[in-house]
Amino acid sequence: MSNKLAIIASNGGLFDAYKVFNIATAAAATDTEVAIFFTFEGLNLIHKEAYGQLSMPVGKERLEQGFKAANVPSIPELVSMAQEMGVKIIACQMTMDVMNLKKEDFIDGIEVGGAVTFLDFAQDANVTLTF
Amino acid sequence: MISDKVLDATGLACPMPIVKTKKSIDELSSGQVLEVHATDKGAQNDLTAWAKKTGHEILDSKEEEGIYKFWIRKA
């Protein structure tokens, strides 16, 4: 059986970021090859300026205290751990064009590609998740 | 139980105990034993599943004053 996890990240809030990167780092730490395709609002999660200040859903701001109390790592910390463990980050070219974003607007070490770049990886992944 | 290395993952939230365990076990040689301390209540199930998937063996585990301790032998 293959040992690959393919994730599509298409939402751009703080909760979305935790869902994506917690699963990705846990999988990478469990000897699983991981690739994440960031598309539409999901691009926020790897945008140099945005990813350190992602917003909570409206009305949930009080949970900020809970995140601190639980000692949850920051998103930039999780992202760098993910990259250190070899998680492949693919930014969607089409969405970048629509939003007028350049590769330089994103964190280092990402790939830019189209849907087929991701599908090629996802083809033989044994788990595929969408967030 | 004798261990070759102790990892203090107390106070850390998921998925950090797993990530740190992975990094620590990478630094050991086959047959050596890693002792992990964690306070994350999910760690018990998570480390068991992690060991099953990665092939490392949990030799023993216990809870002492709110700290979960695991002894893992590297495959």
Backbone of each chain as ProteinMPNN parsed JSONL, in Angstrom:
{"seq_chain_A": "MSNKLAIIASNGGLFDAYKVFNIATAAAATDTEVAIFFTFEGLNLIHKEAYGQLSMPVGKERLEQGFKAANVPSIPELVSMAQEMGVKIIACQMTMDVMNLKKEDFIDGIEVGGAVTFLDFAQDANVTLTF", "coords_chain_A": {"N_chain_A": [[0.847, -1.192, 0.0], [0.484, 2.233, -0.779], [2.018, 5.09, 0.78], [0.948, 7.728, 1.124], [-0.302, 11.004, 1.522], [-2.663, 13.21, 0.355], [-3.612, 16.54, 0.269], [-6.098, 19.033, -0.09], [-6.198, 22.428, 0.321], [-8.428, 24.862, 0.712], [-9.497, 26.941, 2.064], [-9.202, 29.926, 4.074], [-8.899, 30.665, 6.821], [-7.865, 30.892, 10.33], [-8.597, 28.559, 11.743], [-8.857, 26.779, 9.658], [-6.224, 26.631, 8.826], [-5.005, 25.323, 11.012], [-6.286, 22.848, 10.885], [-5.329, 21.846, 8.464], [-2.46, 21.913, 8.737], [-1.924, 20.55, 11.141], [-2.755, 17.924, 10.613], [-1.109, 17.434, 8.432], [1.54, 17.649, 9.494], [1.456, 15.681, 11.466], [1.076, 13.421, 9.904], [3.401, 13.455, 8.32], [5.26, 13.002, 10.295], [4.735, 10.442, 10.778], [5.914, 8.873, 8.939], [4.787, 9.328, 6.392], [4.331, 10.385, 3.075], [3.64, 13.637, 2.127], [1.608, 15.928, 0.352], [0.384, 19.173, -0.243], [-2.128, 21.007, -1.761], [-2.642, 24.292, -2.349], [-5.278, 26.398, -2.792], [-7.445, 29.012, -4.039], [-8.893, 30.74, -1.285], [-7.275, 29.312, 0.358], [-4.669, 29.914, -0.22], [-3.918, 31.926, 1.484], [-2.82, 30.631, 3.679], [-0.19, 30.146, 3.212], [0.85, 32.487, 2.517], [3.249, 34.975, 2.76], [2.814, 37.371, 4.327], [0.216, 37.07, 5.264], [-0.017, 34.59, 6.61], [0.845, 34.643, 9.237], [-1.046, 36.021, 10.614], [-3.688, 35.067, 10.579], [-7.262, 35.028, 10.576], [-9.723, 34.359, 13.146], [-12.877, 32.612, 13.049], [-15.762, 34.741, 12.834], [-17.034, 35.756, 15.923], [-15.794, 33.805, 17.345], [-13.61, 34.702, 18.581], [-12.945, 34.705, 21.243], [-11.765, 32.307, 21.694], [-9.104, 32.576, 21.43], [-7.732, 32.762, 23.806], [-7.943, 30.145, 24.682], [-6.336, 28.811, 22.815], [-3.852, 29.762, 23.554], [-3.672, 28.787, 26.18], [-3.647, 26.051, 25.736], [-1.241, 25.762, 24.642], [-0.716, 25.712, 21.898], [1.118, 25.439, 18.902], [2.259, 28.179, 16.783], [0.964, 29.089, 13.523], [3.026, 29.772, 11.571], [5.148, 28.364, 12.817], [4.253, 25.701, 12.683], [4.137, 25.4, 9.919], [6.827, 25.645, 9.189], [7.858, 23.413, 10.459], [6.503, 21.423, 9.08], [7.581, 21.732, 6.523], [10.231, 21.156, 7.048], [10.028, 18.466, 7.537], [9.585, 17.536, 5.07], [7.124, 17.964, 3.784], [5.3, 18.597, 0.905], [4.582, 21.613, -0.674], [2.23, 23.023, -2.687], [1.327, 25.72, -4.637], [-1.539, 27.059, -6.157], [-1.439, 27.886, -9.445], [-3.331, 29.105, -11.155], [-5.145, 30.394, -9.374], [-3.372, 32.166, -8.228], [-2.782, 33.812, -10.388], [-5.302, 34.942, -10.857], [-5.6, 36.383, -8.51], [-3.527, 38.05, -8.712], [-0.964, 37.404, -7.62], [2.46, 36.748, -6.811], [5.124, 34.299, -6.942], [7.015, 35.114, -5.12], [5.519, 36.3, -3.164], [4.906, 34.429, -1.419], [5.805, 32.028, 1.19], [9.143, 30.665, 1.425], [10.37, 27.871, -0.475], [8.228, 26.694, -1.755], [6.213, 25.078, -4.314], [4.948, 25.977, -7.492], [2.055, 25.245, -9.223], [-0.256, 23.619, -11.473], [-3.566, 22.133, -11.518], [-3.072, 19.562, -12.402], [-0.536, 18.982, -11.526], [-0.958, 18.521, -8.837], [-2.838, 16.451, -9.007], [-1.343, 14.448, -10.132], [0.25, 13.67, -8.018], [-1.75, 12.972, -6.195], [-3.007, 10.856, -7.396], [-2.015, 8.268, -6.708], [-2.226, 8.37, -3.978], [-3.084, 7.152, -0.749], [-4.735, 8.34, 1.034], [-6.891, 11.068, 0.825], [-7.619, 14.387, 1.524], [-9.83, 17.139, 2.061], [-9.869, 20.516, 2.847]], "CA_chain_A": [[0.0, 0.0, 0.0], [1.261, 3.47, -0.807], [1.993, 5.792, 2.049], [0.897, 9.117, 0.668], [-1.473, 11.791, 1.907], [-2.862, 14.373, -0.506], [-4.553, 17.469, 0.916], [-6.456, 20.272, -0.781], [-6.515, 23.481, 1.286], [-9.098, 25.885, -0.095], [-10.07, 27.969, 2.941], [-8.086, 30.753, 4.52], [-8.948, 31.156, 8.203], [-6.951, 30.273, 11.29], [-9.007, 27.175, 12.031], [-8.535, 25.985, 8.467], [-4.779, 26.422, 8.84], [-4.69, 24.274, 11.986], [-6.758, 21.547, 10.387], [-4.426, 21.405, 7.407], [-1.066, 21.687, 9.139], [-1.834, 19.504, 12.172], [-2.836, 16.626, 9.941], [0.068, 17.272, 7.567], [2.745, 17.369, 10.284], [1.286, 14.368, 12.117], [1.291, 12.39, 8.877], [4.821, 13.444, 7.95], [5.983, 12.399, 11.421], [4.379, 9.023, 10.79], [6.514, 8.307, 7.725], [3.893, 9.444, 5.254], [4.685, 11.439, 2.134], [2.488, 14.548, 2.127], [1.588, 17.1, -0.53], [-0.808, 20.004, -0.031], [-2.42, 21.924, -2.864], [-3.298, 25.472, -1.794], [-6.025, 27.049, -3.854], [-8.371, 30.052, -3.591], [-8.524, 31.346, 0.0], [-6.232, 28.49, 0.971], [-3.361, 30.549, -0.443], [-3.598, 32.702, 2.705], [-2.105, 29.829, 4.675], [1.242, 30.124, 2.91], [1.218, 33.84, 2.088], [4.237, 35.529, 3.689], [2.274, 38.33, 5.297], [-1.077, 36.646, 5.822], [-0.08, 33.342, 7.386], [1.109, 34.886, 10.657], [-2.143, 36.775, 11.227], [-4.956, 34.551, 10.067], [-8.324, 35.395, 11.508], [-10.642, 33.359, 13.673], [-14.234, 32.865, 12.56], [-16.455, 35.79, 13.58], [-17.738, 35.258, 17.108], [-14.991, 32.783, 18.041], [-12.36, 35.349, 18.993], [-12.628, 34.379, 22.645], [-10.976, 31.07, 21.75], [-7.685, 32.94, 21.407], [-7.224, 32.401, 25.132], [-7.853, 28.69, 24.696], [-5.163, 28.423, 22.033], [-2.671, 30.054, 24.376], [-3.658, 27.892, 27.328], [-3.328, 24.7, 25.284], [0.132, 25.797, 24.134], [-0.75, 25.293, 20.496], [2.139, 26.179, 18.148], [1.732, 29.138, 15.817], [0.924, 28.562, 12.158], [4.369, 29.767, 10.968], [5.951, 27.274, 13.395], [3.782, 24.432, 12.107], [4.505, 25.353, 8.502], [8.25, 25.344, 9.019], [8.061, 21.999, 10.821], [6.0, 20.613, 7.97], [8.56, 21.78, 5.43], [11.425, 20.449, 7.52], [9.782, 17.024, 7.426], [9.425, 17.175, 3.662], [5.781, 18.162, 3.227], [5.388, 19.361, -0.344], [3.577, 22.675, -0.723], [1.984, 23.445, -4.065], [0.383, 26.834, -4.747], [-2.298, 26.979, -7.403], [-1.057, 28.939, -10.4], [-4.5, 29.819, -11.678], [-5.644, 31.321, -8.352], [-2.368, 33.222, -8.076], [-2.979, 34.739, -11.51], [-6.555, 35.663, -10.617], [-5.406, 37.304, -7.381], [-2.345, 38.842, -9.018], [0.079, 37.094, -6.639], [3.684, 36.181, -7.382], [5.744, 33.273, -6.102], [7.746, 35.821, -4.058], [4.594, 36.713, -2.109], [4.684, 33.27, -0.542], [6.951, 31.535, 1.946], [10.141, 29.977, 0.602], [10.324, 26.407, -0.563], [6.977, 26.151, -2.314], [6.16, 24.853, -5.754], [3.737, 26.536, -8.089], [1.631, 24.294, -10.238], [-1.671, 23.553, -11.808], [-4.325, 21.027, -10.947], [-2.503, 18.261, -12.771], [0.619, 18.761, -10.649], [-1.493, 17.903, -7.627], [-3.487, 15.181, -9.338], [-0.295, 13.466, -10.379], [0.623, 13.151, -6.703], [-2.931, 12.404, -5.533], [-3.402, 9.644, -8.113], [-1.752, 7.033, -5.96], [-2.264, 8.6, -2.529], [-4.12, 6.3, -0.16], [-5.674, 9.198, 1.764], [-7.025, 12.413, 0.263], [-8.467, 15.195, 2.395], [-10.111, 18.493, 1.576], [-10.222, 21.46, 3.924]], "C_chain_A": [[0.883, 1.242, 0.0], [1.11, 4.187, 0.53], [2.016, 7.282, 1.763], [-0.411, 9.767, 1.09], [-1.544, 13.029, 1.02], [-3.935, 15.261, 0.103], [-4.838, 18.64, -0.02], [-6.864, 21.272, 0.29], [-7.144, 24.64, 0.516], [-9.783, 26.953, 0.754], [-8.957, 28.669, 3.699], [-8.121, 31.273, 5.939], [-7.975, 30.412, 9.098], [-7.313, 28.81, 11.572], [-8.649, 26.255, 10.857], [-7.045, 25.636, 8.462], [-4.405, 25.316, 9.823], [-5.12, 22.903, 11.496], [-5.758, 20.991, 9.376], [-3.052, 21.026, 7.966], [-0.91, 20.685, 10.283], [-1.836, 18.123, 11.528], [-1.563, 16.38, 9.121], [1.317, 16.938, 8.382], [2.639, 16.007, 10.972], [1.559, 13.252, 11.117], [2.762, 12.297, 8.504], [5.645, 12.793, 9.051], [5.713, 10.907, 11.516], [4.819, 8.374, 9.472], [5.575, 8.294, 6.523], [4.356, 10.607, 4.368], [3.454, 12.339, 1.965], [2.66, 15.65, 1.088], [0.285, 17.846, -0.298], [-0.932, 20.969, -1.206], [-3.221, 23.087, -2.292], [-3.984, 26.24, -2.91], [-7.061, 28.012, -3.276], [-7.957, 30.593, -2.213], [-7.438, 30.561, 0.734], [-4.842, 29.09, 0.8], [-2.934, 31.418, 0.737], [-2.641, 31.954, 3.615], [-0.604, 29.75, 4.415], [1.727, 31.49, 2.411], [2.075, 34.476, 3.179], [3.649, 36.449, 4.756], [1.021, 37.815, 5.992], [-0.963, 35.515, 6.841], [0.233, 33.509, 8.87], [-0.029, 35.614, 11.357], [-3.492, 36.36, 10.659], [-6.058, 34.824, 11.086], [-9.17, 34.204, 11.934], [-12.009, 33.636, 13.063], [-14.896, 33.938, 13.44], [-17.216, 35.171, 14.754], [-16.931, 34.251, 17.908], [-13.71, 33.381, 18.633], [-11.952, 34.982, 20.416], [-11.782, 33.105, 22.757], [-9.475, 31.337, 21.727], [-7.014, 32.538, 22.719], [-7.004, 30.893, 25.225], [-6.638, 28.187, 23.929], [-3.893, 28.637, 22.849], [-2.545, 29.042, 25.499], [-3.233, 26.479, 26.922], [-1.918, 24.618, 24.699], [0.225, 25.265, 22.704], [0.297, 26.103, 19.712], [1.507, 27.154, 17.157], [1.722, 28.502, 14.423], [2.307, 28.626, 11.488], [5.279, 28.658, 11.529], [5.56, 25.927, 12.776], [4.207, 24.296, 10.648], [5.988, 25.016, 8.36], [8.571, 23.918, 9.455], [7.629, 21.084, 9.687], [7.037, 20.576, 6.848], [9.832, 21.017, 5.788], [11.261, 18.935, 7.363], [9.432, 16.607, 6.003], [8.035, 17.295, 3.081], [5.888, 19.07, 2.001], [4.232, 20.353, -0.416], [3.434, 23.152, -2.164], [0.951, 24.574, -4.071], [-0.252, 26.792, -6.127], [-2.008, 28.177, -8.3], [-2.254, 29.78, -10.852], [-5.022, 30.825, -10.655], [-4.669, 32.477, -8.148], [-2.534, 34.265, -9.169], [-4.228, 35.599, -11.286], [-6.354, 36.739, -9.545], [-4.17, 38.189, -7.568], [-1.239, 38.656, -7.961], [1.266, 36.441, -7.331], [4.25, 35.139, -6.422], [6.452, 33.922, -4.908], [6.822, 36.273, -2.923], [4.393, 35.598, -1.079], [5.963, 32.882, 0.203], [7.911, 30.795, 1.008], [9.86, 28.476, 0.54], [9.03, 25.842, -1.105], [7.158, 25.867, -3.8], [4.917, 25.551, -6.264], [3.326, 25.578, -9.193], [0.148, 24.357, -10.504], [-2.317, 22.322, -11.196], [-3.673, 19.677, -11.234], [-1.268, 17.932, -11.927], [0.163, 18.052, -9.371], [-2.086, 16.532, -7.926], [-2.47, 14.068, -9.564], [0.157, 12.838, -9.064], [-0.551, 12.388, -6.075], [-3.362, 11.066, -6.138], [-3.183, 8.365, -7.314], [-1.62, 7.282, -4.45], [-3.332, 7.695, -1.932], [-5.067, 7.081, 0.738], [-5.696, 10.558, 1.074], [-8.019, 13.19, 1.114], [-8.675, 16.578, 1.783], [-10.512, 19.373, 2.752], [-10.569, 22.818, 3.329]], "O_chain_A": [[1.9, 1.295, 0.691], [0.189, 3.916, 1.301], [2.959, 7.994, 2.107], [-1.479, 9.159, 1.024], [-0.59, 13.803, 0.947], [-5.032, 14.799, 0.418], [-3.931, 19.171, -0.661], [-7.77, 21.005, 1.08], [-6.461, 25.321, -0.249], [-10.55, 27.767, 0.241], [-7.898, 28.089, 3.941], [-7.429, 32.245, 6.243], [-7.345, 29.437, 8.688], [-6.442, 27.942, 11.631], [-8.205, 25.121, 11.04], [-6.654, 24.514, 8.142], [-3.578, 24.461, 9.505], [-4.405, 21.917, 11.672], [-5.39, 19.817, 9.428], [-2.547, 19.937, 7.693], [0.13, 20.034, 10.388], [-1.018, 17.266, 11.862], [-1.014, 15.278, 9.112], [2.075, 16.042, 8.008], [3.621, 15.269, 11.05], [2.199, 12.254, 11.449], [3.311, 11.202, 8.385], [6.626, 12.105, 8.767], [6.392, 10.193, 12.255], [4.175, 7.453, 8.968], [5.579, 7.35, 5.734], [4.722, 11.673, 4.863], [2.357, 11.852, 1.691], [3.736, 16.234, 0.966], [-0.779, 17.24, -0.173], [0.022, 21.646, -1.587], [-4.338, 22.903, -1.809], [-3.338, 26.68, -3.861], [-7.503, 27.838, -2.141], [-6.778, 30.876, -2.0], [-6.769, 31.089, 1.622], [-3.939, 28.805, 1.586], [-1.742, 31.625, 0.966], [-1.765, 32.549, 4.242], [0.163, 29.339, 5.286], [2.858, 31.63, 1.946], [1.695, 34.517, 4.35], [3.954, 36.317, 5.941], [0.797, 38.093, 7.17], [-1.711, 35.475, 7.817], [-0.073, 32.627, 9.673], [0.018, 35.806, 12.572], [-4.323, 37.197, 10.308], [-5.818, 34.847, 12.293], [-9.318, 33.212, 11.221], [-12.28, 34.75, 12.613], [-14.622, 34.027, 14.636], [-17.945, 34.192, 14.594], [-17.32, 33.877, 19.015], [-12.842, 32.658, 19.122], [-10.767, 34.951, 20.748], [-11.16, 32.857, 23.79], [-8.673, 30.437, 21.974], [-5.887, 32.043, 22.737], [-6.005, 30.431, 25.776], [-5.985, 27.235, 24.356], [-2.981, 27.81, 22.838], [-1.467, 28.503, 25.749], [-2.542, 25.793, 27.675], [-1.458, 23.544, 24.312], [1.112, 24.485, 22.359], [0.353, 27.325, 19.847], [0.361, 26.977, 16.744], [2.394, 27.499, 14.185], [2.733, 27.637, 10.89], [6.084, 28.085, 10.795], [6.416, 25.127, 12.398], [4.589, 23.216, 10.199], [6.367, 24.203, 7.517], [9.458, 23.281, 8.886], [8.299, 20.1, 9.374], [7.331, 19.516, 6.296], [10.426, 20.332, 4.954], [12.224, 18.218, 7.092], [9.033, 15.468, 5.759], [7.779, 16.782, 1.991], [6.477, 20.15, 2.05], [3.068, 19.992, -0.243], [4.393, 23.623, -2.777], [-0.162, 24.408, -3.572], [0.412, 26.525, -7.129], [-2.297, 29.322, -7.953], [-2.181, 31.007, -10.918], [-5.311, 31.97, -11.001], [-5.077, 33.617, -7.926], [-2.44, 35.464, -8.909], [-4.213, 36.812, -11.496], [-6.868, 37.852, -9.658], [-3.818, 38.976, -6.689], [-0.659, 39.628, -7.477], [1.113, 35.69, -8.294], [3.899, 35.106, -5.243], [6.486, 33.352, -3.818], [7.297, 36.595, -1.834], [3.796, 35.8, -0.022], [7.054, 33.352, -0.119], [7.518, 30.356, -0.073], [9.193, 27.912, 1.408], [8.751, 24.655, -0.943], [8.098, 26.333, -4.445], [3.938, 25.694, -5.533], [4.153, 25.152, -9.999], [-0.597, 25.068, -9.83], [-1.685, 21.572, -10.452], [-3.719, 18.765, -10.408], [-0.985, 16.767, -11.647], [0.806, 17.118, -8.893], [-1.862, 15.572, -7.188], [-2.707, 12.907, -9.23], [0.416, 11.637, -8.994], [-0.377, 11.312, -5.504], [-4.001, 10.25, -5.474], [-4.052, 7.496, -7.252], [-0.985, 6.505, -3.737], [-4.379, 7.49, -2.546], [-6.093, 6.55, 1.163], [-4.647, 11.128, 0.775], [-9.12, 12.715, 1.392], [-7.81, 17.108, 1.084], [-11.382, 19.015, 3.546], [-10.893, 23.75, 4.064]]}, "seq_chain_B": "MISDKVLDATGLACPMPIVKTKKSIDELSSGQVLEVHATDKGAQNDLTAWAKKTGHEILDSKEEEGIYKFWIRKA", "coords_chain_B": {"N_chain_B": [[12.494, 1.312, 33.863], [15.188, 1.102, 31.577], [16.377, 3.718, 29.525], [17.637, 5.085, 26.443], [17.433, 7.653, 25.759], [15.682, 10.575, 26.784], [12.662, 12.159, 26.125], [11.193, 15.172, 26.734], [8.048, 16.027, 26.421], [6.134, 17.368, 27.713], [3.382, 19.537, 28.359], [3.011, 20.192, 25.755], [0.912, 20.547, 22.886], [-1.111, 18.529, 20.672], [-0.035, 18.483, 17.283], [2.458, 18.15, 18.396], [3.762, 16.358, 20.361], [3.999, 13.989, 18.858], [5.445, 14.834, 16.613], [7.841, 15.608, 17.814], [8.598, 13.198, 18.963], [9.08, 11.672, 16.715], [11.295, 13.089, 15.66], [13.147, 12.662, 17.707], [13.414, 9.881, 17.731], [14.588, 9.459, 15.333], [17.154, 10.144, 15.858], [18.206, 8.071, 17.223], [19.677, 4.725, 17.309], [18.826, 1.604, 15.767], [17.072, -0.551, 17.946], [17.626, 0.881, 20.213], [16.207, 2.634, 23.078], [13.647, 4.954, 23.481], [12.419, 7.263, 25.783], [9.408, 8.791, 26.424], [7.815, 11.648, 27.674], [4.666, 12.995, 28.244], [1.905, 15.306, 28.412], [-0.337, 15.727, 27.038], [-3.528, 14.566, 26.562], [-4.349, 13.149, 24.39], [-2.135, 11.883, 23.542], [-1.65, 9.268, 24.33], [-3.278, 7.489, 22.794], [-2.446, 8.417, 20.322], [0.353, 7.963, 20.185], [0.396, 5.218, 20.316], [-0.897, 4.531, 17.936], [0.878, 5.722, 16.207], [3.216, 4.223, 16.62], [2.377, 1.756, 15.71], [2.038, 2.26, 13.014], [4.606, 3.101, 12.199], [6.243, 1.064, 12.91], [7.833, 0.943, 15.151], [8.365, -0.153, 18.553], [6.222, -0.106, 21.326], [7.28, -0.544, 24.456], [6.469, -0.253, 27.041], [4.076, 1.573, 28.999], [2.898, 4.158, 31.134], [0.949, 6.069, 33.538], [1.896, 8.749, 35.514], [1.234, 10.85, 38.04], [-0.306, 12.575, 36.363], [1.348, 12.689, 34.171], [2.052, 11.188, 31.159], [3.908, 8.381, 30.384], [6.091, 6.803, 28.118], [7.819, 4.042, 26.739], [9.748, 3.45, 24.049], [10.935, 1.262, 21.646], [13.265, 1.526, 19.115], [12.739, 0.472, 15.8]], "CA_chain_B": [[13.041, 0.785, 32.608], [16.328, 1.899, 31.109], [16.189, 4.304, 28.2], [18.839, 5.699, 25.89], [17.187, 9.086, 25.583], [14.388, 10.98, 27.335], [12.064, 13.319, 25.459], [10.188, 15.857, 27.546], [7.048, 16.677, 25.567], [5.045, 17.816, 28.589], [2.89, 20.883, 28.076], [2.841, 20.403, 24.312], [-0.368, 20.107, 22.323], [-1.101, 17.799, 19.404], [0.646, 17.206, 17.035], [3.857, 18.279, 18.782], [4.396, 15.168, 20.948], [4.318, 13.039, 17.782], [6.519, 15.41, 15.793], [9.089, 15.534, 18.593], [8.953, 11.785, 19.105], [9.66, 11.282, 15.42], [12.632, 13.663, 15.551], [14.029, 12.017, 18.681], [13.683, 8.486, 17.373], [15.507, 9.523, 14.196], [18.517, 10.324, 16.35], [18.646, 6.836, 17.877], [19.956, 3.595, 16.429], [17.898, 0.488, 15.889], [17.187, -1.286, 19.196], [17.709, 1.793, 21.363], [14.9, 2.917, 23.664], [13.307, 6.357, 23.727], [11.401, 7.472, 26.814], [8.667, 10.02, 26.105], [6.904, 12.164, 28.701], [3.703, 13.914, 27.635], [0.709, 15.6, 29.212], [-1.462, 15.758, 26.097], [-4.315, 13.354, 26.806], [-4.461, 12.395, 23.142], [-0.843, 11.265, 23.208], [-1.689, 7.83, 24.573], [-3.773, 6.835, 21.58], [-1.66, 8.856, 19.171], [1.652, 7.28, 20.147], [0.128, 3.81, 20.013], [-1.155, 4.46, 16.489], [2.13, 6.111, 15.538], [4.129, 3.087, 16.687], [1.823, 0.711, 14.842], [2.269, 2.666, 11.622], [6.022, 3.265, 11.876], [6.941, -0.187, 13.182], [8.571, 0.964, 16.419], [7.609, -0.947, 19.527], [6.021, 0.468, 22.659], [7.609, -1.605, 25.406], [5.711, -0.047, 28.269], [3.582, 2.935, 29.188], [2.148, 4.34, 32.374], [0.663, 7.447, 33.902], [2.361, 9.102, 36.851], [0.881, 12.22, 38.413], [-0.75, 13.369, 35.211], [2.297, 12.623, 33.055], [2.041, 9.904, 30.459], [5.262, 7.981, 30.029], [6.154, 5.727, 27.13], [9.153, 3.541, 26.381], [9.603, 2.993, 22.661], [12.171, 0.713, 21.07], [13.36, 1.829, 17.688], [12.763, -0.719, 14.937]], "C_chain_B": [[14.147, 1.703, 32.1], [16.048, 2.458, 29.716], [17.485, 4.964, 27.755], [18.689, 7.209, 25.769], [15.816, 9.397, 26.168], [13.901, 12.219, 26.595], [10.993, 13.911, 26.372], [9.23, 16.603, 26.63], [5.88, 17.155, 26.424], [4.659, 19.246, 28.232], [2.649, 21.138, 26.603], [1.52, 19.821, 23.825], [-0.131, 19.339, 21.032], [-0.867, 18.775, 18.258], [2.09, 17.193, 17.53], [4.474, 17.048, 19.45], [4.813, 14.144, 19.877], [5.491, 13.543, 16.941], [7.855, 15.3, 16.517], [9.553, 14.096, 18.782], [9.64, 11.292, 17.835], [11.104, 11.808, 15.301], [13.609, 12.964, 16.49], [14.394, 10.604, 18.258], [14.642, 8.428, 16.18], [16.961, 9.63, 14.646], [19.061, 9.066, 17.038], [18.997, 5.768, 16.839], [18.935, 2.5, 16.708], [18.144, -0.258, 17.207], [17.272, -0.397, 20.43], [16.299, 2.186, 21.817], [14.738, 4.42, 23.95], [12.209, 6.417, 24.784], [10.731, 8.81, 26.546], [7.765, 10.389, 27.279], [5.966, 13.167, 28.042], [2.537, 14.159, 28.579], [-0.533, 15.682, 28.332], [-2.238, 14.448, 26.222], [-4.466, 12.507, 25.539], [-3.22, 11.582, 22.835], [-0.871, 9.745, 23.362], [-2.142, 7.066, 23.319], [-2.903, 7.157, 20.375], [-0.336, 8.097, 19.072], [1.49, 5.801, 19.829], [-0.085, 3.634, 18.504], [0.116, 4.763, 15.7], [3.093, 4.926, 15.488], [3.676, 1.971, 15.747], [2.171, 1.003, 13.383], [3.756, 2.669, 11.26], [6.841, 2.006, 12.178], [7.791, -0.184, 14.438], [7.699, 0.312, 17.492], [7.462, -0.224, 20.864], [6.217, -0.655, 23.672], [6.746, -1.493, 26.648], [5.16, 1.376, 28.266], [2.841, 2.997, 30.51], [1.902, 5.81, 32.633], [1.131, 7.688, 35.324], [2.093, 10.567, 37.116], [0.558, 13.092, 37.201], [0.221, 13.383, 34.043], [2.265, 11.219, 32.451], [3.463, 9.591, 30.028], [5.241, 6.766, 29.105], [7.617, 5.323, 26.918], [9.036, 2.894, 25.0], [10.925, 2.488, 22.143], [12.178, 0.926, 19.561], [13.5, 0.547, 16.868], [14.09, -0.8, 14.174]], "O_chain_B": [[14.045, 2.927, 32.187], [15.543, 1.753, 28.842], [18.318, 5.351, 28.574], [19.672, 7.945, 25.688], [14.894, 8.588, 26.066], [14.629, 13.202, 26.455], [10.023, 13.246, 26.734], [9.553, 17.677, 26.123], [4.767, 17.326, 25.926], [5.505, 20.056, 27.853], [2.135, 22.194, 26.235], [1.073, 18.767, 24.276], [0.908, 19.479, 20.387], [-1.478, 19.844, 18.268], [2.87, 16.326, 17.135], [5.616, 16.71, 19.139], [5.864, 13.513, 19.993], [6.403, 12.788, 16.604], [8.87, 14.945, 15.919], [10.751, 13.811, 18.764], [10.648, 10.588, 17.887], [12.01, 11.079, 14.899], [14.755, 12.703, 16.124], [15.539, 10.178, 18.406], [15.408, 7.476, 16.033], [17.879, 9.257, 13.916], [20.239, 9.008, 17.391], [18.662, 5.888, 15.66], [18.277, 2.483, 17.748], [19.288, -0.561, 17.545], [17.027, -0.847, 21.549], [15.335, 2.09, 21.058], [15.59, 5.049, 24.577], [11.201, 5.716, 24.693], [11.399, 9.84, 26.453], [7.042, 9.545, 27.809], [6.418, 14.085, 27.358], [2.224, 13.329, 29.433], [-1.655, 15.702, 28.837], [-1.69, 13.364, 26.019], [-4.683, 11.297, 25.613], [-3.24, 10.699, 21.976], [-0.202, 9.025, 22.622], [-1.48, 6.135, 22.859], [-2.65, 6.305, 19.522], [0.044, 7.644, 17.993], [2.332, 5.202, 19.159], [0.464, 2.724, 17.883], [0.39, 4.148, 14.67], [3.707, 4.655, 14.456], [4.489, 1.33, 15.08], [2.547, 0.109, 12.625], [4.127, 2.285, 10.151], [7.992, 1.893, 11.755], [8.41, -1.197, 14.766], [6.477, 0.234, 17.365], [8.448, 0.212, 21.458], [5.423, -1.594, 23.739], [6.342, -2.497, 27.234], [5.707, 2.266, 27.614], [2.236, 2.019, 30.949], [2.541, 6.682, 32.046], [0.804, 6.924, 36.232], [2.679, 11.433, 36.467], [1.083, 14.195, 37.047], [-0.049, 14.022, 33.025], [2.428, 10.215, 33.143], [4.136, 10.407, 29.398], [4.466, 5.83, 29.3], [8.519, 6.161, 26.921], [8.312, 1.915, 24.819], [11.928, 3.199, 22.19], [11.243, 0.563, 18.846], [14.281, -0.342, 17.206], [14.3, -1.732, 13.397]]}, "name": "protein", "num_of_chains": 2, "seq": "MSNKLAIIASNGGLFDAYKVFNIATAAAATDTEVAIFFTFEGLNLIHKEAYGQLSMPVGKERLEQGFKAANVPSIPELVSMAQEMGVKIIACQMTMDVMNLKKEDFIDGIEVGGAVTFLDFAQDANVTLTFMISDKVLDATGLACPMPIVKTKKSIDELSSGQVLEVHATDKGAQNDLTAWAKKTGHEILDSKEEEGIYKFWIRKA"}
